[in-house]
Amino acid sequence: MSALKMPPGPLSPFSAPLNGFDSQPLSFSDYGVDELFTLSFGASQDNRDNALQPTSGSLVRFGAEQTIPVGTGNIMMTRLRGSYSYYIPVNWLDLTGFGLVESTQPQTVAFNVQAGTVLGDLPPYEAFILGGSNSVRGYQEGELGNGRSFFQATAEYRFPIIAAVGGALFVDYGSNLGSQGAVPGFPAIVRGLPGSGVGYGLGVRIQSPVGPIRIDLGFTGEGESRINFGIGEKF
């Protein structure tokens, strides 16, 4: 059995030095503890034909979060985020000849763009994270970068394979729009993360009572690959 041994004394609000860089702040306050009181607002317009497996229509979402400066953190932060998805029914492949797929099972081309920014104070742990199953696939969570702002886009072709299994071809793009230097402590710069990149690949969707189980094999622009898992479609 192993245990994590901590040095004596109070916890520091700074990380240990990394790759020759000085210690990086882990909190916004100098005390190592932030207190956040947040008000959230969201609005959406949903014109999709199916919420779990859409094949046509569109979905627009907007969200805003506002922190109230109370407690030790005294943080005044506004987070804005928007997303637009569009779905087009297509019939590009004739899969009925194999006898495994009915002609009525849909094929779909799906597009999504989203962006966000943080105004005011920015604790390092509140920065936008890029990479992972719900971001740019082929990268692990946060491996592409982080930033005060971000932009992300995806195109995906979804098609049936057999009755309970579907497939997908996809390409993702994400960027922190050069805002990694606006995150306190510069964590993405310290870790040498690229800040923007492309992921592409293919995946399967297995139907379950909780929605499609998503398994994607993604490749990065640098030629690396990774399997990403998720529940439900990415968008």
WOVEN-V711459 format. One record per residue. N is the residue number from 0. OMEGA is omega in degrees with one decimal (none if undefined). NEAR is the number of other ideal C-beta (glycine too) atoms within 10 Angstrom. Layout:
N/OMEGA/NEAR + N/OMEGA/NEAR
This chain:
0/179.9/2 + 1/179.7/4 + 2/177.6/5 + 3/-177.8/4 + 4/-179.7/5 + 5/176.8/7 + 6/179.2/6 + 7/178.8/4 + 8/-177.6/6 + 9/176.3/7 + 10/-179.4/10 + 11/174.7/13 + 12/-179.4/16 + 13/176.1/15 + 14/173.2/16 + 15/177.4/7 + 16/-176.3/11 + 17/174.6/12 + 18/177.0/7 + 19/178.4/6 + 20/175.5/14 + 21/177.6/10 + 22/-177.2/13 + 23/179.9/19 + 24/176.2/19 + 25/179.8/18 + 26/178.6/20 + 27/179.5/22 + 28/178.1/16 + 29/-175.2/10 + 30/-179.1/12 + 31/-180.0/14 + 32/175.3/13 + 33/174.0/20 + 34/-177.2/14 + 35/171.2/16 + 36/-168.9/12 + 37/170.7/12 + 38/-176.7/9 + 39/177.4/9 + 40/178.0/9 + 41/177.9/10 + 42/-179.9/10 + 43/172.3/10 + 44/-172.3/10 + 45/177.3/12 + 46/-179.1/12 + 47/177.9/16 + 48/-178.6/12 + 49/-175.5/11 + 50/-177.6/10 + 51/-179.0/11 + 52/-177.3/18 + 53/176.3/23 + 54/176.4/18 + 55/178.6/15 + 56/-176.3/15 + 57/177.6/15 + 58/176.3/18 + 59/178.2/14 + 60/173.9/16 + 61/178.9/14 + 62/177.4/15 + 63/175.3/14 + 64/-180.0/17 + 65/176.0/16 + 66/177.3/22 + 67/-174.5/12 + 68/175.1/14 + 69/175.7/11 + 70/-173.6/13 + 71/-176.9/14 + 72/-177.2/20 + 73/-172.6/13 + 74/176.6/23 + 75/-172.5/12 + 76/174.2/20 + 77/178.8/13 + 78/178.6/20 + 79/-178.7/15 + 80/178.7/17 + 81/-178.4/15 + 82/176.2/17 + 83/178.4/16 + 84/-179.7/21 + 85/-174.0/18 + 86/-177.9/24 + 87/174.9/14 + 88/-179.3/13 + 89/176.5/13 + 90/-173.9/10 + 91/-176.8/9 + 92/174.3/12 + 93/-176.4/9 + 94/-175.6/19 + 95/-177.2/13 + 96/179.4/7 + 97/178.6/9 + 98/-177.9/8 + 99/-174.7/13 + 100/174.2/20 + 101/-177.4/10 + 102/-178.1/8 + 103/-179.4/7 + 104/-168.7/16 + 105/166.8/18 + 106/-171.9/19 + 107/165.8/19 + 108/-175.4/17 + 109/178.6/21 + 110/176.0/15 + 111/170.2/19 + 112/176.7/16 + 113/-178.0/18 + 114/178.6/17 + 115/177.2/17 + 116/176.1/18 + 117/177.3/23 + 118/177.8/13 + 119/-178.6/12 + 120/-180.0/17 + 121/169.1/20 + 122/-174.7/21 + 123/-178.6/17 + 124/178.5/14 + 125/178.6/21 + 126/175.6/25 + 127/-177.6/26 + 128/179.6/19 + 129/-179.3/29 + 130/178.3/27 + 131/-172.2/21 + 132/179.0/21 + 133/179.6/16 + 134/177.2/23 + 135/-177.9/29 + 136/-169.8/30 + 137/173.7/28 + 138/171.6/27 + 139/-174.7/13 + 140/177.2/13 + 141/-174.9/18 + 142/-179.6/20 + 143/178.4/29 + 144/171.8/29 + 145/-177.3/24 + 146/175.3/27 + 147/178.8/22 + 148/176.9/19 + 149/170.6/26 + 150/-177.1/18 + 151/-180.0/21 + 152/-179.8/16 + 153/168.1/21 + 154/-174.0/15 + 155/174.4/20 + 156/-176.4/18 + 157/-175.7/23 + 158/178.5/20 + 159/173.7/20 + 160/169.0/16 + 161/-170.8/13 + 162/-174.3/11 + 163/-176.5/11 + 164/175.8/15 + 165/178.6/24 + 166/179.7/17 + 167/168.3/21 + 168/-172.6/14 + 169/168.9/20 + 170/-179.2/17 + 171/171.9/28 + 172/176.7/17 + 173/179.6/26 + 174/172.0/22 + 175/174.3/27 + 176/178.7/16 + 177/-174.5/12 + 178/-179.4/21 + 179/179.2/24 + 180/179.5/12 + 181/176.9/16 + 182/-179.5/25 + 183/-178.2/18 + 184/178.4/19 + 185/-174.4/16 + 186/-179.7/22 + 187/179.1/23 + 188/179.2/15 + 189/-178.5/17 + 190/178.7/16 + 191/-179.0/8 + 192/-172.9/21 + 193/179.5/18 + 194/175.8/20 + 195/-179.6/20 + 196/-177.6/21 + 197/170.9/18 + 198/-179.7/27 + 199/179.2/18 + 200/-177.7/20 + 201/-177.7/14 + 202/176.0/23 + 203/177.4/15 + 204/-178.8/24 + 205/-177.2/12 + 206/178.8/14 + 207/179.5/11 + 208/-178.9/4 + 209/-178.0/9 + 210/-178.6/15 + 211/169.9/21 + 212/-171.0/15 + 213/176.3/21 + 214/-175.4/16 + 215/170.4/23 + 216/-176.2/15 + 217/177.6/25 + 218/178.8/17 + 219/176.6/22 + 220/178.3/15 + 221/177.0/10 + 222/177.1/7 + 223/-178.4/13 + 224/179.9/12 + 225/173.6/19 + 226/178.7/13 + 227/-179.7/24 + 228/176.2/10 + 229/175.1/18 + 230/-176.4/11 + 231/176.3/16 + 232/-179.7/20 + 233/177.3/20 + 234/none/19
